[in-house]
Amino acid sequence: MSHPGGGDWEEASPERLYVITGGRSGMSVPAHLDLVTLIVARSGPKPGMQPEHAAIIQICQAPLSVAEISAYLSLPVSVVNVLLGDLLAENRVVARAPVPPARLPDRALIEAVIDGLQRL
């Protein structure tokens, strides 16, 4: 999904990005979002919403990372963070920490299991 003008955000005019964020460079609510923070919409888009807000809600019906949202919308992460701050303030999306990677069992435990299996 690209922005209405087509192309990547690198090609977008600074004025367009300024208009999308309303000239803001930070979030309206304090929230720590990084590239792997998962965003999930609470409901569908509402009529009259800013198109970029509606697009985020539409694609986040299933969890997506901030980086994925940025890529799908062809917008810089900094702009996506401002938009997500708006949606978080309005309680339209939920931000969740990513699922932590599974911890591997201790090497000694694995060796003991292998040894036990070999004795069978």
Buried (B, 14 or more C-beta within 10 A) or exposed (E): EBBEEEEEBEEBEEEBBEEBBEEBEEBBEEEEBEEEBBBBBEEEBEEEBBEBBBBBBEBBEEBBBBBBBBBBBBBBBEBBBBBBBBBBEBEBBBBEEEEEEEEEEEEEEEEEEEEEEEEE
